[in-house]
Amino acid sequence: MTILSTSGAAQTSRHSLELPLNLGFTLKVEALADWLTRIAIVPEDGFAVDRTWMIAPDGDTPWEGRDRLSTAGFDLASLDHTEADGAHVVTTGDTRILVEPAPLRLTIQKREGETWRTIVKDRERSAYDFLEKRGVLRHFQTRDPAERHYGLGDKTGPLDRTGRRFRCLQIDSMGYDAELTDPLYKHVPFFMVEAPDGTATGLLYDTMAEGAVDLGAEHSNYYDPYRHVELLEKGLCLYVIAGPRLADIVPRLATLTGRAHLPPRWSMGFAFTTMHHADAPNAQEVMTAFAERCRSDEIPISAIHSGSGYTTREDGRRYVFTWNETKFPDRAGFFARLKELGYHTCANVKPVLLKEHPAYDEAAAKGLFVQRRDGAPAVEMFWGGEGASLDLSKPETIAWWQDGIRTQVLGEGFDAAWNDNNEAELWDETATVDGHGRRLPAIDAKPLQALLMTRATFEATKARAPDKRPYTISRAGPIGISRYGETWTGDNFTSWHTLKWNIRNGLSMSLSGMPFIGHDIGGFSGPKPGPELFTRFVQLMALHPRAVMNSWKPQLDDPVNVPWMHEAVTGHVRDALKLRYRFLPLLYSLAQRCHMTGEPIVAPLLYHFTDASCRNDPDAFMLGPDVLVAPNVTEGADEVSIDLPVVEGGWHDYWSETIHEGGRSVTVPAPLDRLPIFVRSGAILPIAFDWPATSPHEARAVALTAFANPHDVPATSRRTIFFDDGESWRYRDGDASLLACELSSDGSKVAVTVTEEATGRGRPELFVEVRGLGSRAAGHELP
């Protein structure tokens, strides 16, 4: 092991400081913005993966990626360099970086009045270690034992990651333990450090390589408490994102890595899928019957996603971009019937060709696969047998993939594609990928395959219907995947334990650059959910960005989660889905805000509030800044307790006229037919109350529901609500509806004033409803 130290004189420019290090490394410190600093440890011969696909300050990257040290797209800040007491001092705006030379150690500080407060500090004596034989670089920072750590994507356990160690590695983890299993499906080398006073700093390690993040699990007698990141890569590229609070960092992360795509509105309705239906020998009949029953039973639903069973052959295995014509004897009639019923559709696709795939030999001859050293396909185990991963970093492979999406998926009748089984579990250390003509080690760029697969699907969908916003999904991928589509927490297990801990898995993703998230309703694998558990799963997902019922339980005689699986609670399930559609205008408006600003759609309470109770990891979440949802996740319970944050005017119980004071614990009824919801005083929510049965995501009438401050003291609040046509790009030119809503109240009256700030395109019929009015008079003004 070699501890890195400086080995020569500094070189400075207006925006950067460079110092030579031992072993041929170079330290490069750059001020990219007043809130963003990049610290790079650059190998003498450059990074093995020389480009990044996660960093996208211009909104996206070129297909071939961008140089990892590029400054394009950044509003570079000026940097002053001095030396004091043998250390280099770099100052830019309100940020100061102290660089101690031997051993190398950095301290980053923020200005507070006339003083400087340390926000992150490298470990003394040994901060940057390179293990040459292992090819591992380790970065150590000191930590205050009272600090909290959030992020890392779909990791398990409490939201505060302090005291745990995680691997950054994508893996297919079907049936995982939502509290303990690691790793899972995403690659997110990002976390936020929150100090005891609530100030916070974000740390994003820009790497596709496998690694580990230790947030205090490791302890050494020879050092003060520390955390460290271990990267299977020669070199390091770290972005330090200033706060001062979590709510400042998350939008800035989106600015740095590219904001989430705004999907079509239909994709935010309820959707159903199961492998069993498409695997059935009479799949067309089974799926059509399901679709018809949903309509006849008045189950509100917008889309049907097809599992990969439509691609199976006689051996039962799955061959992407093929069709089993026995299962689907009349594809045109099948899709025509689904369209007649008002459904949108989405097809499962997989990025590996089994060796028996009819296109395997041709694809191998064209070099479309990840390749071994000898140029042959890098064959690995996949679902169903041995297969080779398509190299989506090669232009010819991208064209082949997009042709398959265009002809065999969209051309056959599907509206969208779902990128599945794309964890790229590649273990051949000699294998390489094309890297758009600049070959890269495959094992060091595995998350890239999921990212580019999703991008290729996204762009193929866009090319087929340029005037419509694409919808796509990816199970795996790194930060940046949200630029193209949504994701979810993968193949979860059916249990009350999962219901509780999936809340945190998803909220962590929401804090980590992946805001369009959800969980498979009822659990993907494992036993059949009982009536109570099933109902609670539907209720939880009713107010999440993604609501998809998905299951695969082949060991059961009755293996499918369907809305009517338990007759006794079908009414509750239907009501929970109706609740989703009532709140869909709010979900969609928050989605547009997320797309524009990077603010998450759902978030833990600690994101919006500083109350100490919010950091106790409650079984609750915020839908935007105004709606607190406290799902019942306890078997047999008929009430929930929650510590409500302090807000002016308190919290309205959505289901009653009760207004609860903030800053106190309350216990409210949570019978099987109710999802406890609280709304902040001063909020104005768009609540739908009329929609077509065949397209429930298209609200015809919406009540702008104002939750008045109950106090006599004059109060004014403002909210902005977004509508559009739900599918086009016209909103980007202002051809949409942007409602500026003002709620004012005092002891005698409550008034709601609404003005249109755009063209009004897509605006439904509007009404005004006031909650908490009491004996006061009400008035409103609509555009």
C-alpha positions, -999 to 999 in steps of 0.1 A, spaced: 0 0 0 12 35 -8 -1 66 10 -4 94 -15 16 126 -9 26 156 -30 59 154 -48 64 188 -64 54 224 -69 18 235 -74 5 247 -107 -25 270 -107 -50 285 -131 -80 308 -126 -102 278 -118 -79 250 -106 -49 239 -85 -27 210 -96 -2 191 -75 20 162 -85 18 132 -63 38 101 -58 33 70 -80 27 94 -109 -7 106 -97 -18 142 -100 -42 160 -76 -65 184 -94 -88 207 -74 -114 227 -94 -140 253 -86 -168 244 -110 -195 266 -94 -200 284 -61 -216 253 -48 -195 226 -66 -159 215 -62 -142 186 -80 -113 167 -65 -95 143 -88 -66 120 -83 -55 114 -118 -33 85 -128 -2 92 -149 -16 72 -178 -52 85 -173 -83 68 -161 -90 33 -173 -126 45 -180 -117 79 -193 -153 92 -197 -183 98 -176 -220 92 -184 -233 103 -150 -222 139 -151 -244 159 -174 -245 197 -165 -259 203 -200 -288 180 -194 -273 149 -210 -240 135 -223 -230 126 -258 -235 89 -266 -198 84 -263 -197 101 -229 -179 132 -218 -143 134 -206 -142 129 -168 -123 161 -163 -143 182 -187 -154 216 -175 -180 221 -203 -214 232 -190 -201 246 -157 -202 282 -146 -166 281 -135 -158 300 -103 -126 319 -97 -100 304 -74 -74 321 -52 -43 301 -41 -20 309 -12 3 289 10 3 290 48 21 268 74 32 244 46 -3 239 33 -19 251 1 -50 272 7 -76 274 -21 -105 299 -18 -134 303 -41 -164 324 -30 -176 310 3 -156 278 0 -120 272 13 -100 241 7 -68 234 27 -44 209 11 -18 194 34 9 179 13 25 149 31 6 128 35 -21 143 13 -50 156 32 -78 180 22 -101 200 44 -132 218 29 -147 247 47 -176 271 43 -176 307 53 -199 317 81 -196 354 87 -160 360 97 -152 324 104 -148 292 85 -167 260 93 -153 226 83 -178 206 63 -156 176 53 -121 167 63 -98 139 52 -84 115 78 -51 124 93 -19 104 84 -37 82 58 -64 97 36 -56 85 1 -42 49 -1 -34 31 -33 -31 -7 -32 -13 -13 -65 -15 -50 -67 -52 -50 -60 -58 -19 -81 -78 -3 -53 -79 33 -42 -92 41 -8 -104 75 4 -108 82 42 -125 111 59 -129 118 96 -164 119 109 -183 132 139 -200 103 155 -232 124 156 -232 129 118 -259 113 97 -255 99 62 -282 96 35 -283 84 0 -266 55 -20 -298 47 -39 -318 16 -33 -299 5 -3 -317 -13 26 -322 -5 62 -328 29 79 -325 61 59 -296 71 80 -268 49 67 -244 56 96 -226 25 110 -231 4 79 -210 -7 49 -224 -11 14 -212 -24 -19 -217 -3 -51 -226 -31 -75 -256 -39 -96 -270 -74 -91 -302 -93 -97 -314 -98 -61 -349 -113 -65 -367 -118 -31 -342 -96 -13 -346 -86 24 -356 -50 22 -339 -43 56 -306 -61 52 -297 -74 17 -268 -57 -1 -261 -51 -29 -292 -45 -49 -300 -32 -84 -286 4 -87 -251 19 -89 -252 51 -68 -218 62 -53 -234 93 -38 -243 101 -2 -249 132 19 -233 140 52 -256 159 77 -240 175 107 -257 176 141 -268 212 134 -286 202 102 -260 215 77 -252 190 50 -227 183 22 -231 159 -8 -203 136 -20 -206 120 -55 -178 97 -66 -179 98 -104 -171 62 -112 -188 32 -129 -164 8 -111 -174 -15 -83 -167 -2 -49 -177 -1 -12 -188 27 10 -182 24 47 -200 49 69 -187 40 102 -189 2 103 -151 0 104 -132 11 135 -95 14 141 -79 21 174 -52 41 156 -76 67 142 -105 89 152 -139 78 138 -138 78 100 -157 68 69 -142 56 37 -149 47 1 -130 19 -16 -129 19 -54 -118 -9 -76 -102 17 -98 -69 35 -102 -78 71 -96 -106 91 -81 -130 118 -92 -151 133 -64 -177 161 -66 -184 179 -34 -219 195 -35 -224 223 -9 -257 226 10 -263 241 34 -291 216 38 -303 183 22 -330 202 4 -304 222 -13 -282 193 -23 -308 170 -40 -318 196 -66 -281 204 -72 -274 167 -77 -300 168 -105 -284 199 -120 -251 181 -120 -263 147 -134 -292 158 -156 -328 163 -144 -355 136 -147 -375 132 -179 -412 142 -176 -431 111 -188 -465 111 -204 -493 113 -179 -508 79 -187 -476 63 -173 -483 77 -139 -517 59 -137 -520 24 -122 -505 -4 -143 -506 -41 -141 -482 -69 -151 -472 -104 -142 -449 -130 -158 -476 -156 -155 -501 -140 -179 -476 -137 -208 -462 -171 -199 -496 -188 -203 -500 -210 -234 -531 -189 -243 -515 -156 -233 -534 -134 -257 -567 -148 -243 -556 -145 -207 -543 -109 -210 -574 -98 -230 -597 -113 -204 -578 -95 -176 -581 -62 -194 -618 -67 -200 -625 -76 -164 -607 -45 -151 -632 -24 -171 -662 -45 -163 -653 -45 -125 -646 -7 -126 -610 -12 -116 -593 21 -127 -562 13 -146 -542 30 -174 -517 5 -187 -509 -32 -191 -472 -42 -191 -463 -75 -206 -438 -98 -191 -412 -114 -214 -434 -145 -220 -444 -132 -254 -408 -140 -265 -406 -176 -253 -401 -206 -277 -408 -243 -272 -380 -247 -246 -397 -221 -224 -368 -197 -226 -369 -160 -236 -355 -146 -268 -358 -109 -270 -373 -94 -302 -391 -126 -311 -428 -135 -308 -444 -167 -297 -472 -168 -324 -489 -197 -307 -495 -177 -276 -504 -146 -296 -521 -159 -328 -537 -125 -336 -514 -97 -324 -531 -70 -344 -565 -80 -329 -549 -82 -294 -536 -46 -295 -567 -33 -312 -588 -46 -284 -565 -31 -257 -566 2 -275 -604 0 -277 -605 -5 -240 -583 26 -235 -551 8 -224 -515 18 -230 -490 -10 -232 -454 -17 -224 -432 -47 -233 -404 -63 -213 -371 -65 -231 -338 -81 -221 -302 -72 -232 -287 -107 -233 -290 -132 -261 -290 -168 -250 -266 -189 -272 -297 -206 -287 -312 -172 -298 -320 -173 -335 -300 -140 -339 -270 -151 -317 -246 -162 -345 -253 -132 -367 -249 -108 -337 -216 -125 -327 -203 -123 -363 -211 -86 -363 -193 -81 -329 -224 -68 -312 -216 -85 -278 -193 -76 -250 -161 -93 -261 -134 -114 -245 -97 -108 -251 -98 -130 -282 -127 -112 -297 -153 -139 -289 -185 -130 -270 -181 -128 -233 -205 -156 -223 -219 -155 -188 -247 -172 -169 -281 -155 -176 -317 -164 -169 -323 -196 -188 -287 -205 -195 -255 -192 -210 -257 -160 -230 -238 -129 -241 -246 -93 -232 -252 -69 -260 -226 -41 -260 -248 -10 -259 -217 12 -261 -212 2 -297 -230 22 -324 -238 -9 -344 -253 -26 -314 -274 5 -306 -287 5 -341 -295 -33 -339 -313 -28 -306 -333 2 -318 -344 -17 -349 -357 -44 -326 -375 -19 -304 -390 -2 -335 -401 -34 -353 -407 -61 -328 -420 -40 -299 -434 -6 -310 -441 -18 -345 -462 -48 -332 -484 -25 -311 -467 -18 -278 -465 19 -267 -433 15 -247 -406 -8 -236 -394 -19 -201 -356 -25 -198 -353 -55 -175 -326 -79 -163 -299 -53 -172 -276 -55 -142 -248 -66 -166 -233 -92 -142 -201 -94 -162 -172 -110 -144 -146 -118 -172 -117 -94 -162 -103 -95 -198 -136 -86 -215 -140 -52 -231 -167 -30 -245 -165 -8 -276 -169 26 -258 -179 42 -291 -145 33 -307 -124 37 -276 -125 4 -258 -131 1 -221 -127 -27 -196 -162 -42 -193 -159 -50 -156 -152 -14 -148 -182 -1 -168 -210 -25 -160 -236 2 -150 -230 19 -184 -248 -10 -202 -281 -4 -183 -278 34 -188 -272 31 -226 -298 4 -230 -324 27 -215 -313 56 -236 -314 35 -268 -349 24 -259 -359 60 -250 -346 74 -283 -361 47 -304 -395 54 -288 -391 91 -294 -381 86 -330 -412 66 -337 -435 93 -324 -414 125 -322 -443 147 -310 -449 125 -280 -429 122 -248 -415 86 -245 -420 64 -215 -395 37 -205 -384 19 -174 -351 4 -162 -346 -20 -133 -308 -13 -130 -286 17 -138 -264 44 -123 -272 80 -114 -283 95 -147 -309 68 -155 -337 92 -147 -329 113 -177 -346 86 -197 -371 68 -175 -384 56 -142 -372 28 -120 -383 7 -91 -370 -13 -62 -368 -45 -82 -381 -80 -73 -393 -75 -38 -406 -102 -14 -441 -105 -2 -442 -97 35 -451 -71 61 -414 -66 66 -409 -56 30 -439 -32 31 -422 -13 59 -387 -13 46 -395 -7 9 -407 28 20 -371 36 30 -356 19 -1 -376 41 -23 -372 73 -3 -334 68 -4 -336 66 -42 -356 98 -42 -328 115 -24 -302 100 -48 -312 113 -82 -339 87 -90 -372 104 -82 -396 83 -103 -398 53 -81 -422 27 -68 -424 -9 -55 -441 -40 -69 -475 -40 -54 -482 -70 -33 -446 -83 -36 -430 -99 -66 -418 -132 -52 -427 -153 -21 -461 -162 -7 -494 -149 -17 -502 -117 2 -532 -119 25 -561 -95 22 -548 -70 47 -512 -69 34 -524 -67 -2 -546 -37 6 -519 -19 25 -495 -24 -4 -520 -9 -29 -526 20 -5 -488 27 -1 -483 28 -39 -514 49 -44 -494 81 -37 -460 71 -52 -448 82 -87 -449 46 -100 -478 22 -92 -474 -11 -108 -488 -45 -97 -462 -71 -106 -456 -106 -94 -440 -140 -102 -448 -168 -77 -445 -201 -98 -445 -223 -67 -481 -214 -59 -512 -229 -74 -527 -194 -76 -496 -174 -84 -508 -140 -96 -514 -108 -76 -546 -93 -93 -568 -65 -80 -597 -89 -72 -575 -117 -57 -593 -113 -23 -630 -107 -28 -634 -93 7 -611 -64 0 -616 -58 -37 -637 -27 -28 -608 -14 -7 -583 -20 -35 -606 -2 -59 -610 27 -36 -572 30 -31 -568 31 -69 -594 57 -72 -575 77 -45 -545 75 -68 -565 90 -97 -579 117 -74 -544 127 -65 -530 122 -100 -532 159 -109 -510 166 -79 -486 138 -87 -483 150 -122 -478 186 -112 -450 175 -88 -435 155 -116 -432 186 -138 -417 205 -109 -392 177 -103 -383 177 -140 -378 215 -139 -360 219 -106 -348 185 -94 -371 186 -63 -382 150 -54 -418 140 -58 -418 119 -26 -393 124 1 -387 116 38 -400 141 63 -364 151 71 -361 166 36 -387 192 43 -386 197 80 -359 201 107 -379 187 136 -358 161 155 -387 136 152 -384 136 115 -350 120 118 -364 91 138 -372 73 105 -410 72 107 -431 49 86 -443 80 66 -433 102 37 -440 135 21 -458 138 -13 -444 172 -23 -440 198 5 -477 197 16 -490 162 19 -478 139 47 -487 102 42 -485 78 71 -493 43 57 -503 15 81 -476 -11 78 -484 -31 110 -504 -63 107 -537 -61 126 -534 -24 135 -563 -1 129 -546 32 138 -513 49 133 -493 73 153 -471 100 138 -451 130 151 -464 159 130 -438 185 121 -442 221 132 -461 241 105 -480 273 107 -517 265 111 -512 228 117 -522 198 96 -556 190 81 -568 154 84 -577 146 48 -605 123 59 -622 145 84 -625 181 95 -600 177 122 -570 200 122 -540 188 142 -514 211 157 -479 206 144 -450 196 167 -470 169 185 -477 132 182 -511 122 171 -529 89 167 -555 86 140 -578 58 127 -563 36 100 -589 10 93 -585 -13 63 -603 12 40 -581 42 48 -547 56 41 -539 82 67 -532 116 50 -524 150 64 -523 182 45 -504 213 56 -525 245 62 -520 269 34 -518 241 7 -538 242 -25 -541 207 -40 -555 198 -74 -579 169 -67 -596 152 -96 -633 141 -91 -643 131 -126 -625 111 -153 -633 88 -182 -636 51 -173 -613 41 -201 -586 67 -194 -588 76 -157 -555 95 -159 -573 122 -180 -591 142 -154 -621 161 -168 -628 181 -136 -605 191 -109 -612 208 -76 -585 232 -65 -588 223 -28 -576 249 -4 -567 239 32 -572 271 51 -553 283 81 -577 279 110 -564 309 129 -578 344 130 -543 359 122 -542 369 85 -523 344 64 -514 342 27 -499 312 9 -491 306 -28 -488 275 -49 -482 267 -86 -501 239 -103 -493 225 -137 -515 209 -164 -508 202 -201 -520 178 -228 -502 150 -209 -481 137 -238 -465 163 -260 -434 185 -257 -454 217 -260 -450 226 -223 -414 235 -231 -426 264 -251 -451 275 -225 -480 259 -243 -495 244 -211 -514 256 -181 -495 271 -152 -519 282 -125 -507 307 -99 -529 301 -69 -531 323 -38 -549 314 -6 -556 343 19 -575 340 51 -583 359 83 -609 357 110 -638 365 87 -631 352 52 -611 328 30 -603 337 -5 -587 317 -34 -574 336 -64 -562 317 -95 -546 332 -125 -533 315 -157 -496 322 -165 -494 301 -197 -516 294 -226 -540 272 -206 -535 242 -228 -546 210 -211 -564 227 -182 -594 207 -171 -627 222 -158 -618 238 -125 -637 242 -93 -627 255 -59 -632 237 -26 -622 251 8 -614 229 38 -612 243 73 -636 272 64 -655 271 96 -680 300 99 -659 322 76 -672 334 43 -655 320 11 -648 335 -22 -627 326 -53 -616 339 -86 -608 315 -115 -593 321 -149 
